[in-house]
Amino acid sequence: MVVELTAPQGRPTDEDLTRRILDATAELLYEQGYAALRIEQVARAAQCGKAAIYRRYGDKVGLVVATVRSRVALGDMPDTGNTADDLLQHALQNQRNQSDNALGLGRAMQAMFEPDVFPILWTEFFQQRREQGAQIIARAVARGELPDDVDPDVILDAIAGLTLYRQAVKGIRIDEHHYRAVIDALLSHPPRRLPAETARDTERKDHS
C-alpha cells in the first residue's frame, strides 16, 4: 500500500497538494521534457505518494494536460468595436499563455505538442481560443471591414505563429508595437480563401 508523505507543517489540504503536484510537474517538464517525465519523480518532488497523482489524473498524459491547463487562460472575449484592437488583445493573451511565468517555455512548451497531449488540449482549450479569434474576424466581415472571402485561419495562424516562433522558439519577447504592425498589415491586405475553399464553403451552405 502506498502511503502519502506528509509535509513538515502537517497534512496538506487537497488543494495544496494538487498545487504542489502541478508545480512539480511544470518544473520537471522545464528541466527534462515530456519523454523523461516519470510519475515517481513528480511524487518525490511534490512529497506525496504516486496514488495521490493517479487518483487525480489517471496517467502521465492527464497530469501533463492538467499542468498546462493550470498555467494558461482562455481570456475574456475582446469586443472593443475595433478589429485591430480585438486581435491585439487576443494575441496578448496568447503571449501571456506562452510566457516564462506560464510554462517556463523550452521543453515545457514542447510538451503541449506531444501526440498524446495535443488532441486533448485542442478539445479542452486551443479550439476555444481559435473560436474566439474566428468570432473577431466574423464581426469584422459583418461590419464590412473585411471581405466575405477573407481567410481567418491564415490571419490567426500568422499572429499565433509569430508568438510561437519568435517568443517560444527564439526566446525573443514581442513588443506590442510589433504585434500591431503585423495585424495592421494583415487587415490592410487580408488573405483570401483559395477558390476551392470558397467553393466548399458555398456547397456546405447549400446543403445546410
C-alpha positions as CSV (number, residue, x, y, z in Angstrom):
1,M,0.0,0.0,0.0
2,V,1.3,3.4,-0.9
3,V,1.3,5.9,2.0
4,E,1.2,9.6,1.1
5,L,4.0,11.5,2.7
6,T,3.1,14.5,4.9
7,A,4.7,17.9,4.6
8,P,6.6,19.1,7.6
9,Q,3.8,21.5,8.6
10,G,1.2,18.7,8.6
11,R,-1.0,17.0,6.1
12,P,-1.8,19.3,3.2
13,T,-5.3,20.1,2.0
14,D,-6.4,18.6,-1.3
15,E,-6.0,22.0,-2.9
16,D,-2.5,22.5,-1.6
17,L,-1.4,19.0,-2.7
18,T,-2.9,19.5,-6.1
19,R,-0.9,22.7,-6.5
20,R,2.3,21.0,-5.4
21,I,1.8,18.2,-7.9
22,L,1.2,20.6,-10.8
23,D,4.1,22.9,-9.8
24,A,6.4,19.9,-9.5
25,T,5.3,18.6,-12.9
26,A,5.8,22.0,-14.6
27,E,9.3,22.2,-13.1
28,L,10.3,18.7,-14.2
29,L,8.9,19.4,-17.7
30,Y,11.0,22.5,-17.9
31,E,14.1,20.7,-16.7
32,Q,13.9,17.4,-18.7
33,G,10.9,17.4,-21.0
34,Y,7.9,15.2,-21.5
35,A,9.7,11.9,-22.6
36,A,11.8,11.8,-19.4
37,L,9.0,12.7,-17.0
38,R,8.0,10.0,-14.6
39,I,5.2,9.9,-12.0
40,E,7.7,8.7,-9.4
41,Q,9.7,11.9,-9.9
42,V,6.6,14.1,-9.5
43,A,5.6,12.3,-6.4
44,R,9.0,12.8,-4.8
45,A,9.1,16.5,-5.7
46,A,5.6,17.1,-4.5
47,Q,6.2,15.0,-1.3
48,C,3.2,12.7,-1.9
49,G,2.5,9.1,-2.9
50,K,2.0,8.1,-6.5
51,A,-1.5,7.1,-5.7
52,A,-2.4,10.7,-5.0
53,I,-1.4,11.6,-8.5
54,Y,-3.1,8.7,-10.2
55,R,-6.3,9.4,-8.3
56,R,-6.4,12.9,-9.7
57,Y,-5.1,12.5,-13.3
58,G,-5.2,8.8,-14.2
59,D,-1.9,8.8,-16.1
60,K,1.0,10.9,-17.3
61,V,-0.9,12.4,-20.2
62,G,-3.7,13.5,-17.9
63,L,-1.2,15.0,-15.5
64,V,0.6,17.0,-18.2
65,V,-2.7,18.2,-19.7
66,A,-3.8,19.4,-16.2
67,T,-0.4,21.1,-15.7
68,V,-0.7,23.0,-18.9
69,R,-4.4,23.9,-18.2
70,S,-3.4,25.3,-14.8
71,R,-1.0,27.7,-16.4
72,V,-2.9,29.1,-19.4
73,A,-6.1,31.1,-19.5
74,L,-8.8,31.4,-22.2
75,G,-9.1,35.1,-21.5
76,D,-12.1,37.4,-22.0
77,M,-13.6,37.7,-25.4
78,P,-12.3,41.0,-26.8
79,D,-15.0,43.2,-28.2
80,T,-13.8,46.8,-28.5
81,G,-15.6,47.6,-31.7
82,N,-12.2,47.7,-33.5
83,T,-10.9,44.6,-35.2
84,A,-7.2,45.5,-34.9
85,D,-7.6,46.2,-31.1
86,D,-9.5,42.9,-30.7
87,L,-6.9,40.9,-32.5
88,L,-4.2,42.6,-30.4
89,Q,-5.9,41.7,-27.2
90,H,-6.3,38.1,-28.5
91,A,-2.6,38.0,-29.3
92,L,-1.5,39.4,-26.0
93,Q,-3.4,36.7,-24.1
94,N,-1.7,34.1,-26.3
95,Q,1.6,35.8,-25.4
96,R,0.8,35.6,-21.7
97,N,0.0,31.9,-22.1
98,Q,3.4,31.3,-23.7
99,S,5.4,33.3,-21.2
100,D,8.1,32.2,-18.7
101,N,5.5,32.6,-15.9
102,A,3.1,30.2,-17.6
103,L,5.2,27.1,-18.5
104,G,8.8,28.2,-18.5
105,L,9.0,27.7,-22.2
106,G,11.6,25.3,-23.8
107,R,10.9,21.7,-23.2
108,A,7.8,22.5,-21.0
109,M,6.2,24.3,-24.0
110,Q,7.1,21.4,-26.3
111,A,5.1,19.0,-24.0
112,M,1.9,20.7,-25.3
113,F,2.5,19.4,-28.8
114,E,3.1,15.7,-27.8
115,P,0.9,13.4,-29.9
116,D,-0.9,12.1,-26.9
117,V,-1.3,15.5,-25.2
118,F,-2.2,17.9,-28.0
119,P,-5.5,16.4,-29.1
120,I,-6.9,16.7,-25.6
121,L,-5.6,20.3,-25.2
122,W,-7.1,21.1,-28.6
123,T,-10.5,20.0,-27.5
124,E,-10.3,21.4,-24.0
125,F,-8.6,24.7,-24.7
126,F,-7.0,25.6,-28.0
127,Q,-10.2,25.1,-30.0
128,Q,-11.9,27.7,-27.8
129,R,-9.1,30.1,-28.3
130,R,-9.4,29.6,-32.0
131,E,-13.2,30.2,-31.9
132,Q,-12.6,33.5,-30.1
133,G,-10.3,34.6,-32.9
134,A,-12.8,33.4,-35.6
135,Q,-15.5,35.4,-33.9
136,I,-13.3,38.6,-34.1
137,I,-12.9,38.0,-37.9
138,A,-16.6,37.2,-38.4
139,R,-17.6,40.5,-36.7
140,A,-15.2,42.4,-39.0
141,V,-16.8,40.8,-42.0
142,A,-20.3,41.6,-40.7
143,R,-19.2,45.3,-40.3
144,G,-17.8,45.3,-43.8
145,E,-14.2,45.8,-42.6
146,L,-13.1,42.6,-44.2
147,P,-14.2,40.8,-47.4
148,D,-16.5,37.9,-47.3
149,D,-13.9,35.6,-48.7
150,V,-11.2,36.5,-46.1
151,D,-9.3,33.5,-44.8
152,P,-9.5,33.8,-41.0
153,D,-7.2,30.8,-40.5
154,V,-4.3,32.5,-42.2
155,I,-4.8,35.7,-40.2
156,L,-5.0,33.8,-36.9
157,D,-2.2,31.4,-37.7
158,A,0.1,34.3,-38.8
159,I,-0.4,36.1,-35.5
160,A,-0.2,32.9,-33.3
161,G,2.8,31.7,-35.3
162,L,4.6,35.0,-34.6
163,T,4.3,34.3,-30.8
164,L,5.2,30.7,-31.0
165,Y,8.2,31.0,-33.2
166,R,9.7,34.3,-32.0
167,Q,8.9,34.1,-28.3
168,A,8.7,30.3,-27.5
169,V,11.4,29.1,-30.0
170,K,13.7,32.0,-30.3
171,G,13.2,33.4,-26.8
172,I,12.6,37.0,-28.0
173,R,9.7,38.8,-26.3
174,I,7.4,40.5,-28.8
175,D,6.7,44.2,-28.3
176,E,3.1,45.3,-28.6
177,H,4.1,47.6,-31.5
178,H,5.3,44.6,-33.5
179,Y,2.0,42.8,-33.0
180,R,0.1,45.8,-34.1
181,A,2.3,46.3,-37.2
182,V,1.7,42.7,-38.2
183,I,-2.1,42.9,-37.5
184,D,-2.4,46.2,-39.4
185,A,-0.6,44.6,-42.4
186,L,-2.9,41.6,-42.4
187,L,-6.0,43.7,-42.2
188,S,-4.8,46.1,-44.9
189,H,-4.2,43.3,-47.3
190,P,-6.3,40.4,-45.9
191,P,-5.5,36.9,-47.2
192,R,-8.3,35.4,-49.2
193,R,-9.6,31.8,-49.2
194,L,-8.5,29.8,-52.2
195,P,-11.2,29.2,-54.9
196,A,-11.5,25.5,-53.9
197,E,-12.1,26.5,-50.3
198,T,-14.7,29.1,-51.2
199,A,-16.5,26.5,-53.3
200,R,-16.6,24.0,-50.5
201,D,-18.0,26.7,-48.1
202,T,-20.7,27.5,-50.6
203,E,-21.6,23.8,-51.0
204,R,-21.8,23.4,-47.3
205,K,-24.2,26.4,-47.1
206,D,-26.4,25.0,-49.9
207,H,-26.7,21.7,-48.1
208,S,-27.4,23.2,-44.7
